[in-house]
Amino acid sequence: MIKDKILLDKLEHYDNESIAKLIDNNIKGRHAERNRKILKRRIIDGICYEPLSEEFDLSVRQTQNIVYKEIQRLLSIL
């Protein structure tokens, strides 16, 4: 997805620990813990959507929507 690429370009100078802190400090809301885990697995570990959706027992579409929404949130901060 294009937003993934934009975020990854902006995060290229951050190490994984800094990215994890950025996610932990800025992803909030009803399913924040799950969404933080999904985003870390996607951005830090590079896991594709299908395996992510299986891991978190969600549809691929739900997983993509979560990642898209949270990436939007992070891009507004960076």
Buried (B, 14 or more C-beta within 10 A) or exposed (E): EEBBEEBBEEBEEBEEEEBBEBBBEBBEEEEBEEBBBBBBBBBBEEBEBEEBBEEBEBEBEBBBEBBBBBBEBBEEEE
